[in-house]
Amino acid sequence: MIELIPFTDADIDRLLGWVTSLETHLLWTASVFEYPLAPELFRKFLEESAARGDRLFYKAVESATGEAVGHLELGAIDRRNQCLRIGRVLVAPGAQGRGVGTAMMRAALEIAFGRMGMHRAELGVFDVNQGAIACYAKVGFRYEGKRRESFKAPEGFWSEITMSVLAEEWQP
């Protein structure tokens, strides 16, 4: 079982240690940050987000072992329209292929719909990240559209796919 626990300053170094390549960095941050990401810049991002109150940061922890195995955030929180955007999803390298991503997304939707009373959760995922797309579809996200070749990566352009799930479609 995976629990999402609030991310703290003490978690920054571990998280950044999981980002070991430019490709992982781009898939995780969409180049919001330079690679390699300096801890103090991420710390500032966390502080500014906390001040605005529009993002919640979580680490994913395996209940049985207490091991941190992932990270995600609930961002663009719009309480008036009951919508949010899940982003910066990252599974620890040693935890990949064990269903952690699926469990993380289910836990995120439990927070969004079960605790926060949201109506809609969405996310953006690059078309080159087929594993993530399959994971999101498995937990109920539906394809909405594609921003074609909207992101310049070192080897060419990536398209961003938008996926969403509504509270009434979600199966806890």
N, C-alpha and C positions, 0 to 999 in steps of 0.2 A: 504494500500500500504506500502511496505517495501523499505526503502532506505538504501544503504550501505554507511556509512560515515567512513572516516579514524579513526582508533582506536588510542587513545592517552594514555599517561601515566595516565591521570585522570580516565580512564576506567578500570584499572587493578583490583582494589578492588571489583568493582561490578562483573566483570567477574569471579574472583576467588570465590566470594560468591555464584555463581551458581553451583560450583563444590562441592557438599555436600556429596559425597560418593566415595569410591575407584572405584566402577564400572564406575561411570560417569567420573571420572578422567582418567581411562584407555581408555574408549571409546573416550574421547576428545584428549588425548595426546599420547596414545599408549606407555605410561611409559617413554616418553622422559624426563619427570620431576618426581621427587619423590612426593608422596602424604603425607600430604597436600602441595601444591605448595606455596612456599614463594614468596611474591610479588617482592622482590629484584631479585630473580632468573629469573622470567618472564620478569622483566624490562631489565635485562642484555640480555636476549634472543631477545627482541625487538630491543635493541640498536645494537647488533651484526648483526641481520638480516638487519636493515636499512643500516649499513655500507657496507654490501655485495650487497645490492640492489636486492636481489633475492626473496623477499617476500613483500606482501602488506597485512596489517592487517585492518580489518573492524569490526565495530559494526553495527548491524542491528537495525534500528530505525523505529518505526511505524510513518508514516508521519503525521497522524491525531493528535497523542498525544505527539510525541517527545520522547516516552518511548523506551529505549534500550531493545530489546527483543532477541538479539542473537549476535553471533560472528562467523567470519570465516576468513580464510586467503587464499590468492592466493600465492602459493609458487612454488618453483622449476621453476621459470619463465625463460624460454629459448627463448629469442627473436629471435635468429637465426633460430631455428626450429619451432617457433611460437607455443610452447606448454607450458602449466602450469599445476599445480596440486592443486586442491582445498583441503584444509585440516582444521583440528581443528574446525569443524562445531559444534556449540553448540547453542541450543535454550534455552532461560531462562526457568526455571521450571514453572513459572506462564503463559508462553506463549505457552506451548506445547499443541498440539491437536487443534490448531487454523489455521493451514496452513502456519505458519510462516516459517518453514523449506523449504517448496516448494517455497515461495516467496523469501526467501534468496537465494536459488539456482538459481532461474530465474534472480535475480539481479546480482549475481556473473557471470553468463554466459553473461549477457548484457555487463558487464565490460570486460570480457575476449574476447568476439567476437566483440562486438560493438565498444568499445573504444580502446582496445589494439590490435585488429587485429589478434588475435590468430587463429590458425588452429585447435587446439585440446585442450580439457580440460579433465583431468582425476582426479580420486580420488581413495582412498582405503577405504574400509569399512569392519568392522568385520562381519562375518556371523551371529553373535548373535544379531546384530542390524537390525532386519527385518524392523522396521519402517523406518529407514534411507534408506535402500535398496529400499523400495517401493517409497519413496519420490524422490530419485535420478532417478529411472526409469520413474516416472511420468513427470519429466522435460526433459527427452530425453536421459539420460545416458544409455548405453548398457553394458551388462556383457561382460567382456573380458577374465577373468580367475580367478583362485583361487590359492593362496599360502596356501596350506593345513597345518593346525596346526602350523602356523608360529609364534604364539604369546602365551606365557605362562601367563595365567591369574590365579588368586588364585584357581578357581574351575576346572581348566583344560586348554586345549589348544583351542585357537580360530584360525580360518582361516581368511585370509584377501582376500576379493574380490576386484578385480580391475574393475572399470567401466570407460567408457569414452564417450564423445560426440564430434563430429567434427562440425566445423562451418557450413558446408553444410547441416547437419542434424538438426541443432538447429532451433527451431521455437520461435521467440521472442513473 
